[in-house]
């Protein structure tokens, strides 16, 4: 286990680290200083450290658990793949291993659940965890369907648990500054938002293979309809199948569309119309999620939101290749009457005029929730019982935009949406895609 000794860190050290993290970003130095948080990377004293269980021992899960180990003790790990389970248990000495998330959620010695399962498992694990009295840090995209999100939001509200969605761009000062500038009218009236996402994988055909001895394939499939095992369906690349995810639309889209909503001040709402098209047909017997696509959203005030896949490839959390001329690699661009602002990872912040970024906001400007450490913010809220920066409803609304895009892409037509009731208008086929039949026993009743 990591040492629980807290290293003394001066304010200057924090600012120096923040500046280094920003690299060649365009953030003005006054913003770096104003956003230094005294809670940044704080460790708890030994008697305050929550007991943490990890469910889902892939690369993202072990990364999240290592991150969480700054604030709590990893006492249990869980996975349906024995090899992944044992490898992760070896990383966290003293942690007990389990192959059933329900047993982990029932453990009285566990305070916090880190949920890093594949997308189609997020909701049932999260529901079981909060109903078992656990606080939860859940990876994004938060759900597989919009219906799942409504169930989860209700359960978190009913149980009063602390719930953080792993949309960590909300805890990045570059994205926060961009959204503050937009929300305070720096670009004038917003006319449109452009979101670029890496394209998905376009491969196949694939053939069934014997199920590896170490994998419980039936349990891994969970609520989805049973199918023959293929390595390309499991681990990492599961996100390129409609059965388990929504391609890069719900993977990278859960990040960048979240920022689009944050900047527009619509992170508890949504669009009123959606149009989508798949621009490259899938290969028969290959990946089913759209690899390349265009989606257009319109909000009630007329703001347009375009979400487009680029020619660069994004999978396993990385981007491979380069976008074509005129494309962005990935990121969000807000466009208003007085200029444009583009923000992306690595501290990238650009504007049509440098003054749009460099001119300080007035003292009475609207400020957004400050978090400079996404996992740290979660554990701070576990202690204080205050809402985290990306609570369940925000995570649900962000991925709902992505799910709406996926539905529009699959149907290939314009859809009318009521963000208040979260229903389609006069479209029974689209309405039928808000939920999916859940294979027994992996249903809401089981959670």
C-alpha positions in Angstrom: 0.0 0.0 0.0 1.2 3.6 -0.6 2.6 5.5 2.4 0.0 7.5 4.3 2.6 10.2 5.2 1.6 13.5 3.7 4.4 15.4 1.9 4.7 19.1 2.7 3.8 21.1 -0.4 4.0 24.9 -0.6 1.7 27.1 -2.6 4.6 27.8 -4.9 5.1 24.1 -5.5 1.4 23.7 -6.4 1.6 26.6 -8.9 4.8 25.3 -10.4 3.3 21.8 -10.9 0.1 23.4 -12.4 2.2 25.5 -14.8 4.2 22.4 -15.8 1.0 20.4 -16.4 -0.3 23.1 -18.7 2.8 22.9 -20.9 2.5 25.3 -23.8 -1.1 26.2 -23.0 -2.5 29.6 -23.6 -3.8 30.0 -20.1 -2.8 33.3 -18.6 -0.6 33.1 -15.4 -3.2 34.9 -13.3 -5.6 32.0 -14.0 -3.1 29.4 -12.8 -2.7 31.2 -9.5 -6.4 31.8 -9.0 -7.3 28.2 -9.5 -4.7 26.6 -7.2 -6.8 24.4 -4.8 -5.7 23.7 -1.2 -7.3 20.3 -1.5 -5.2 19.4 -4.5 -3.8 15.8 -4.1 -4.4 15.9 -0.4 -4.0 12.6 1.4 -6.1 11.7 4.4 -4.7 10.8 7.8 -4.6 7.0 8.5 -7.8 7.0 10.6 -9.7 9.0 7.9 -8.8 6.8 4.9 -11.9 5.2 3.3 -11.8 1.5 2.4 -12.0 1.1 -1.4 -13.0 -1.7 -3.7 -12.3 -1.9 -7.4 -14.8 -3.6 -9.7 -13.3 -4.0 -13.2 -9.6 -4.7 -13.3 -8.6 -3.5 -16.8 -6.1 -0.8 -17.5 -8.5 2.0 -16.7 -9.6 0.3 -13.5 -6.1 -0.3 -12.2 -5.2 3.3 -13.1 -8.3 4.6 -11.2 -7.4 2.4 -8.2 -3.8 3.7 -8.1 -5.2 7.2 -8.2 -7.7 6.4 -5.4 -5.0 4.9 -3.3 -3.7 8.4 -2.6 -6.8 8.9 -0.5 -8.0 5.4 0.6 -7.0 1.8 1.1 -7.7 -0.7 -1.7 -9.2 -3.6 0.3 -10.9 -5.6 -2.5 -10.7 -6.1 -6.3 -13.2 -7.8 -8.5 -13.3 -9.1 -12.1 -14.7 -12.0 -14.2 -11.3 -12.5 -15.9 -9.1 -14.5 -13.5 -5.9 -13.3 -15.1 -6.8 -9.6 -14.7 -8.1 -10.2 -11.2 -4.9 -11.9 -10.0 -2.6 -9.3 -11.7 -4.5 -6.5 -10.0 -4.6 -8.2 -6.6 -0.8 -8.5 -6.8 -0.6 -4.7 -7.2 -2.6 -4.0 -4.0 -1.1 -6.1 -1.2 -3.7 -7.3 1.2 -6.7 -6.7 -1.1 -9.1 -9.6 -1.3 -10.2 -10.8 -4.7 -13.7 -11.6 -5.9 -15.4 -12.6 -9.2 -18.9 -11.3 -8.3 -19.6 -7.6 -7.9 -22.6 -8.3 -5.7 -20.4 -9.9 -3.1 -18.2 -6.8 -3.1 -21.1 -4.4 -2.8 -22.3 -6.4 0.3 -19.0 -6.2 2.1 -19.4 -4.1 5.3 -15.7 -3.3 5.3 -16.0 -1.4 2.0 -16.9 2.3 1.9 -16.2 3.3 -1.7 -16.7 1.5 -5.0 -14.5 2.3 -8.1 -16.5 1.0 -11.1 -14.4 0.5 -14.2 -16.3 -2.3 -15.8 -17.2 -2.2 -19.6 -20.0 0.3 -20.5 -22.8 -2.2 -20.5 -22.1 -3.1 -16.9 -21.9 0.4 -15.4 -25.5 0.8 -14.4 -26.2 -2.5 -12.6 -23.0 -2.2 -10.6 -23.7 1.4 -9.7 -27.2 0.7 -8.7 -26.2 -2.2 -6.5 -23.4 -0.1 -4.9 -25.4 2.9 -4.0 -28.3 0.7 -2.7 -25.7 -1.1 -0.6 -24.7 2.2 1.0 -21.5 2.7 -0.9 -20.2 6.0 -2.4 -19.2 5.5 -6.1 -16.7 6.7 -8.6 -17.9 5.4 -11.9 -16.1 5.4 -15.3 -17.8 7.1 -18.2 -19.8 6.8 -20.4 -22.1 6.5 -17.4 -24.8 4.2 -19.0 -25.6 2.1 -21.9 -29.1 3.7 -22.4 -31.0 6.8 -21.4 -33.4 4.7 -19.4 -30.5 3.4 -17.3 -29.5 6.9 -16.5 -33.0 7.8 -15.2 -32.9 4.8 -12.9 -29.4 5.7 -11.6 -30.2 9.4 -11.0 -33.3 8.4 -9.0 -31.3 5.8 -7.0 -28.5 8.2 -6.1 -31.1 10.8 -5.0 -33.0 8.3 -3.0 -29.9 6.9 -1.2 -28.0 10.1 -0.7 -24.7 8.5 -1.8 -21.8 10.5 -3.2 -21.5 9.7 -6.9 -18.8 10.9 -9.2 -18.8 10.3 -13.0 -15.3 9.9 -14.4 -15.5 12.8 -16.8 -12.2 14.2 -15.6 -12.1 17.1 -18.1 -14.4 18.9 -15.7 -11.4 19.0 -13.3 -9.0 20.5 -15.9 -8.5 24.2 -15.4 -8.2 24.7 -19.2 -11.7 23.4 -19.9 -13.1 25.3 -16.9 -11.6 28.6 -18.1 -13.0 28.0 -21.6 -16.5 27.4 -20.2 -16.3 30.4 -17.9 -15.4 32.6 -20.8 -18.3 31.3 -22.8 -20.8 31.5 -19.9 -19.8 35.1 -19.2 -20.4 36.3 -22.8 -16.8 36.6 -23.9 -17.8 35.4 -27.4 -21.1 37.3 -27.4 -24.2 35.4 -28.3 -23.3 31.7 -28.9 -24.3 30.6 -32.4 -22.8 27.1 -32.6 -20.6 24.5 -31.0 -18.4 22.1 -32.9 -17.1 18.9 -31.3 -14.6 16.7 -33.0 -14.1 13.1 -32.0 -11.6 10.5 -33.2 -13.1 8.0 -35.6 -13.7 4.4 -34.4 -12.4 1.1 -35.7 -13.5 -0.1 -39.0 -12.5 -3.8 -39.2 -13.8 -7.3 -39.7 -15.1 -9.9 -40.4 -14.4 -11.7 -37.2 -14.8 -15.4 -36.3 -15.9 -17.0 -33.1 -13.1 -18.4 -30.9 -13.0 -20.7 -27.9 -13.7 -18.9 -24.7 -10.5 -18.4 -22.7 -10.4 -20.6 -19.6 -9.8 -17.6 -17.3 -12.9 -15.7 -18.5 -16.5 -16.1 -17.4 -18.0 -15.1 -20.8 -21.6 -15.4 -19.7 -21.1 -13.1 -16.7 -19.0 -10.6 -18.9 -21.9 -10.3 -21.4 -24.3 -9.5 -18.5 -27.6 -7.9 -19.7 -26.7 -8.1 -23.4 -28.0 -11.0 -25.5 -25.7 -14.0 -25.5 -23.4 -14.4 -28.5 -20.3 -16.4 -29.5 -17.0 -15.3 -28.0 -14.6 -13.3 -30.1 -11.5 -11.6 -28.7 -12.6 -8.4 -30.6 -15.8 -8.2 -28.5 -14.1 -8.4 -25.1 -11.7 -6.1 -23.3 -10.8 -2.7 -24.7 -12.5 -3.1 -28.1 -15.9 -3.9 -26.7 -16.7 -0.2 -27.3 -16.9 -0.7 -31.0 -20.1 -2.9 -30.8 -23.6 -1.5 -30.3 -24.2 -4.4 -27.9 -21.8 -3.0 -25.3 -21.2 0.7 -26.1 -21.7 3.4 -28.8 -18.2 3.6 -30.4 -16.3 6.8 -30.1 -19.6 8.7 -29.9 -20.0 7.5 -26.3 -16.4 7.0 -25.5 -14.7 10.3 -26.4 -18.1 12.0 -26.9 -18.9 11.5 -23.2 -15.9 13.9 -22.5 -16.2 16.5 -25.2 -20.0 16.7 -25.4 -19.9 17.1 -21.7 -17.8 20.2 -22.1 -20.1 21.5 -24.8 -23.0 21.3 -22.4 -21.0 22.8 -19.5 -20.1 25.8 -21.7 -23.7 26.3 -22.8 -25.0 26.0 -19.3 -27.2 23.0 -20.4 -25.5 20.3 -18.3 -28.9 19.4 -16.7 -30.9 19.7 -19.9 -30.3 18.8 -23.6 -31.2 19.5 -27.2 -34.6 19.6 -28.8 -33.7 18.0 -32.1 -31.0 15.6 -33.4 -30.0 14.5 -36.9 -27.4 11.9 -37.5 -25.8 10.0 -40.3 -23.2 7.2 -40.5 -20.8 8.2 -43.3 -19.0 4.8 -43.6 -20.9 1.5 -43.6 -19.7 -1.2 -41.2 -17.9 -4.3 -42.6 -20.2 -7.3 -42.5 -19.5 -9.5 -39.4 -17.2 -6.8 -38.1 -17.5 -3.9 -35.6 -21.1 -2.6 -35.5 -20.7 0.8 -33.9 -20.4 3.6 -36.5 -16.7 4.4 -37.1 -17.4 7.7 -38.9 -20.4 9.9 -38.5 -21.9 13.4 -38.4 -24.5 14.5 -35.8 -26.3 17.9 -35.5 -28.1 19.0 -32.4 -30.3 22.1 -32.0 -31.2 23.6 -28.6 -34.3 25.5 -27.8 -32.6 28.9 -28.2 -31.4 28.0 -31.7 -27.8 27.2 -30.8 -26.5 24.4 -33.1 -24.1 21.7 -31.9 -22.2 19.7 -34.4 -20.4 16.5 -33.5 -18.2 14.9 -36.2 -15.7 12.1 -36.3 -12.3 13.0 -37.7 -9.9 10.9 -39.9 -7.8 10.2 -36.8 -8.4 6.9 -35.0 -9.3 6.8 -31.3 -9.2 3.6 -29.2 -7.9 2.4 -25.9 -7.8 6.0 -24.7 -5.3 7.0 -27.4 -5.5 8.7 -30.8 -3.7 7.1 -33.8 -3.1 9.0 -37.1 -3.7 12.6 -38.1 -6.9 14.4 -39.0 -7.3 15.7 -42.5 -6.7 19.4 -43.4 -9.4 21.5 -41.8 -10.2 19.0 -39.1 -9.3 19.2 -35.5 -7.7 16.2 -33.8 -10.4 16.3 -31.1 -11.9 19.0 -28.9 -14.6 21.6 -28.6 -15.0 24.9 -30.4 -17.5 27.5 -29.2 -18.5 30.1 -31.9 -20.3 33.4 -31.1 -21.0 36.7 -32.6 -17.7 38.1 -31.3 -15.3 35.3 -32.1 -14.5 31.6 -31.4 -12.7 29.6 -28.7 -11.2 26.1 -29.1 -10.3 23.9 -26.2 -8.8 20.4 -26.0 -6.6 18.2 -23.9 -3.0 19.0 -23.0 -3.8 22.6 -22.1 -4.7 23.6 -25.6 -6.8 26.8 -25.7 -7.0 28.9 -28.8 -9.2 31.9 -29.8 -9.9 34.0 -32.8 -8.3 36.9 -30.9 -5.7 36.4 -28.1 -7.5 39.1 -26.0 -10.6 36.8 -25.7 -8.4 34.6 -23.4 -6.0 37.1 -22.0 -8.4 39.8 -20.8 -9.4 39.0 -17.1 -13.0 38.3 -16.3 -14.6 41.0 -14.1 -14.7 40.4 -10.3 -18.5 39.7 -10.5 -18.2 37.1 -13.3 -20.0 33.8 -13.0 -17.6 31.2 -11.7 -17.9 27.4 -12.2 -17.3 24.6 -9.8 -13.5 24.4 -9.1 -11.9 21.0 -9.0 -8.2 20.5 -10.0 -8.1 16.8 -9.1 -11.1 14.7 -10.2 -10.4 11.8 -7.9 -9.4 14.2 -5.1 -12.7 16.0 -5.5 -14.6 12.8 -5.1 -12.9 11.8 -1.9 -13.2 15.4 -0.6 -17.0 15.0 -1.1 -17.0 11.6 0.5 -15.8 13.3 3.6 -17.8 16.5 3.4 -21.0 15.0 1.8 -21.2 17.8 -0.7 -22.0 17.1 -4.4 -18.9 16.4 -6.5 -18.2 18.2 -9.8 -19.7 15.5 -12.0 -22.6 14.0 -10.0 -25.0 11.4 -11.4 -27.4 13.8 -13.1 -24.7 15.6 -14.9 -23.0 12.4 -16.0 -26.4 11.1 -17.2 -27.2 14.3 -19.2 -23.8 14.3 -20.8 -24.0 10.7 -22.0 -27.7 11.2 -23.0 -26.5 13.6 -25.7 -24.2 10.9 -26.9 -27.0 8.3 -26.8 -29.3 10.6 -28.7 -26.6 11.0 -31.3 -26.2 7.2 -31.6 -29.9 6.7 -32.0 -30.0 9.4 -34.7 -27.1 7.8 -36.5 -28.7 4.3 -36.4 -32.1 5.6 -37.7 -30.6 8.1 -40.1 -33.3 10.8 -39.7 -34.2 13.9 -37.7 -35.6 13.3 -34.2 -37.5 15.7 -31.9 -36.6 15.5 -28.2 -38.1 16.9 -25.1 -35.2 17.3 -22.6 -37.6 18.0 -19.7 -39.6 14.8 -19.9 -36.6 13.0 -21.7 -38.9 11.6 -24.4 -39.1 11.6 -28.2 -42.0 13.4 -29.8 -44.2 11.1 -32.0 -41.5 8.5 -32.8 -42.2 5.1 -31.5 -39.2 3.5 -33.1 -36.8 6.0 -31.5 -38.7 5.7 -28.2 -38.0 2.0 -28.3 -34.3 2.6 -28.3 -34.3 4.6 -25.0 -34.1 1.2 -23.2 -33.0 -2.3 -24.1 -34.3 -5.7 -23.1 -32.1 -7.0 -20.4 -31.1 -10.6 -20.4 -32.1 -12.4 -17.2 -30.9 -12.5 -14.5 -28.9 -9.3 -15.3 -31.8 -6.9 -14.9 -32.8 -4.0 -12.7 -34.3 -6.5 -10.2 -30.9 -8.1 -9.7 -29.4 -4.7 -8.7 
